[in-house]
Amino acid sequence: MQNEMLENLWILAAGFAGTLLILPFIMRRMRAAGIVGVDAHKRDRPVVPEMGGISVLIGLAVSASAAYILYPTEISLIASFLFTALIAGAIGILDDLKTLSARVKPLLTLLACAPILILRTYNPHPLLPIIGELRLTIVYPLAIPLVIAVTSNGVNMMDPFNGTMSGTCTITVLAMIVSAFILGRGDGLLFSVCLIGPLLAFYYFNRYPSRVFSGDVGSLSIGAALGAIAIIGRLELVAAVAFMPQIMNAFYGLSSMGRLYERHEVSRPTTILDDGRLMASADPKAPITLARVILARGPLRENEAVRVFFMLSLISGILAIFTAYLMTVTT
C-alpha cells in the first residue's frame, strides 16, 4: 500500500511538473502568434493568451509515461486513456484555429472513444448501489461514444469565468480519486492521479485573474479524460454524480436555445455593471446557463461567482463519494 501511494505521488508530480514547466513557454508563443482572447468579464477587457490547454495534454502525456514505467503491464489501459484525451485535444486544436460548427464539433468528439473500443478497455458490467452489477454487453459499448462526447462537450460548455473549468474539474477528479480508493478501483485511481497533476498546475495560471485561457484544446481533452476514467476505471455512476454541475449547465443551455450552439452565435448570458460586478442578462435571446442562474439572485464579482461554481462541484463531489460508499455496503 505504501509503495503504491509513493508511485501515485511520483505520477502526480510528473504530470504537475510537465504542465508547470511548459505552460509559460506556451503562453509566450501564443501571445507572440496573436492567439489571444479578450477577458470579457472585466471592465478593462485584458487580452489573455489562448490554447494553454496544450500544456495539460503535455502534462498528461508525461504522467501517462510515468504510469507506464511503473506499471508496464497496464499498457493497453494507459494507451486507451491517453489517446482518448489526445484525440479530443486534436479536435479542440482544430476548433481553436478554425472554428467548427455547433453540430460538427460534438460529432467529432464521438470519435475520441476509438482507443477504448479498439483496445476493448471497458467492462460492460457497471455497478449500481443495491442492484449490483448490470449486464450491458450490447448496449454498453454503443453508449461509450456518447459518454465521451457528453463529458468533453460538457466541460467545454462550462467555462464562463476565470478558473471555473479547471477548478471544477479538479474538484471532480479529487472526488473520483477518493471514490476509486473506497471502491478499490485501482485503474480509476491511477488515471485520476494522471489527470490531477496537470490540472492543478494549469489551474495555478488559469485561476482568477487568469493569465491564460485553456481554449477548446484544454476543455475537450480534460472532459474526454474524465469520461475515459469513468469507463476504464469502472466509475460510471460516481462520475455521473460528480459531473452533475456540467450536466445541469449543458441541459439549461440546450433546452433554452432548443439547439446546439456556439458562444459567438448567441447573446452573452451575463453583463458587466459599472462597478465591475456581473449580473444576469435581461436579453430573452441569451441562453440560460448555470452562470446566468447563479447571477439571477443578484450581481456578484467574478471571483465570487467562481466560488459558487466551486461550491456546487464540491457538493456534487461529496455526493459522489457517498454514492461510492453506498456501493460498497449495499452490493
C-alpha positions, -999 to +999 in steps of 0.1 A: +000+000+000+028+024+009+047+016-023+015+022-043+010+056-027+046+066-034+042+055-071+010+075-074+027+106-059+055+102-085+029+101-113+011+131-099+044+150-096+055+141-131+022+154-146+023+185-125+059+193-134+053+187-171+025+212-173+040+237-149+073+239-169+059+240-204+029+264-198+049+297-195+066+289-229+032+281-245+018+314-231+046+334-247+043+316-280+006+321-282+008+358-274+036+362-300+014+344-326-016+366-318-036+336-305-052+355-277-087+361-262-104+390-246-113+386-209-149+398-215-159+398-178-135+426-168-141+463-174-106+469-189-110+438-212-074+425-209-060+403-237-050+368-225-031+340-243-053+312-256-048+274-261-030+270-228-047+236-226-020+222-248+001+222-216-025+199-199-021+174-228+017+175-225+015+170-187-010+142-192+014+125-217+042+129-191+021+114-163+009+086-185+045+078-194+054+077-158+025+053-152+037+030-180+072+029-165+058+019-131+030-003-145+042-017-178+016-044-178-012-018-180+000-006-214-034-011-231-053+008-204-028+036-203-028+039-241-066+040-244-068+066-217-041+089-231-051+086-268-088+093-260-077+126-244-052+133-273-079+128-300-103+151-282-074+176-278-067+175-315-104+183-322-100+212-298-069+225-316-089+223-349-117+242-333-094+269-318-077+276-351-106+271-374-140+274-356-161+243-361-199+244-363-220+236-333-230+204-349-197+192-363-177+195-330-199+172-309-200+147-338-162+147-340-159+142-302-178+109-307-146+096-324-124+102-294-136+070-278-120+049-306-090+038-285-113+024-258-134+005-283-104-007-303-084-019-273-116-031-255-105-015-223-140-014-208-162-037-187-199-038-197-210-046-162-214-012-144-220-014-106-251+002-090-260+006-053-284-021-041-289-035-076-253-047-081-237-054-115-257-049-147-251-070-178-250-045-207-229-065-232-245-049-262-257-015-250-225-005-231-201-003-260-227+016-280-230+042-252-193+048-249-191+074-278-220+093-262-203+093-228-171+108-242-190+133-263-211+144-232-182+148-208-159+166-233-186+190-245-200+194-210-166+206-197-162+228-228-196+245-222-189+252-185-160+276-188-177+310-182-153+327-157-116+326-148-106+293-134-141+278-135-134+249-158-100+239-144-112+244-108-144+225-110-127+196-129-100+195-103-127+190-076-144+164-097-112+144-101-104+146-064-139+131-057-131+104-082-098+097-065-115+092-031-143+072-047-118+049-065-100+043-033-132+034-015-143+011-042-109-004-047-108+006-084-070+007-090-073+017-126-097+046-118-073+058-091-043+056-114-058+076-142-074+101-119-039+107-105-025+111-140-050+139-146-049+157-113-013+168-116-017+187-149-050+201-138-035+216-106-006+231-125-029+246-151-053+260-125-024+279-109-022+300-141-059+299-151-074+309-117-088+344-112-074+367-126-065+344-155-031+346-171-040+320-197-072+305-212-074+268-219-091+270-253-111+241-266-079+220-267-079+221-230-116+217-221-123+190-247-093+169-237-100+173-200-136+163-205-127+133-226-101+122-200-128+124-173-151+102-194-123+078-200-116+075-163-153+067-157-153+040-183-119+024-180-119+028-142-154+015-137-166+047-120-195+054-142-222+062-116-197+081-094-186+102-123-221+110-133-229+123-098-197+143-096-203+157-131-238+170-122-230+208-125-217+203-160-247+182-169-271+209-155-253+237-173-255+218-206-292+210-201-301+246-192-283+259-223-295+234-248-331+234-236-333+272-235-320+276-271-336+244-284-305+236-304-267+232-303-249+265-304-215+281-301-208+310-278-203+335-306-237+327-321-258+339-291-261+368-268-240+368-236-258+354-206-241+379-183-234+416-184-210+439-165-221+467-142-201+499-139-186+487-106-172+456-123-198+432-108-216+407-131-253+403-134-276+380-154-285+393-188-321+405-193-319+396-230-346+370-237-325+356-266-295+349-243-291+312-233-300+301-198-267+288-183-256+279-148-238+312-147-270+331-155-290+311-129-264+319-102-264+356-110-302+357-112-302+361-074-282+393-077-249+407-090-216+392-080-180+399-086-163+373-109-143+356-082-175+354-060-194+337-089-164+313-094-167+303-057-203+294-062-194+271-091-167+255-068-193+250-040-217+233-065-189+210-076-179+203-040-214+193-031-216+170-062-182+156-053-193+148-017-225+131-031-203+111-055-181+099-026-213+090-006-225+071-037-192+051-038-197+043-001-232+031-007-219+008-035-196-009-011-222-015+017-252-025-005-236-048-031 
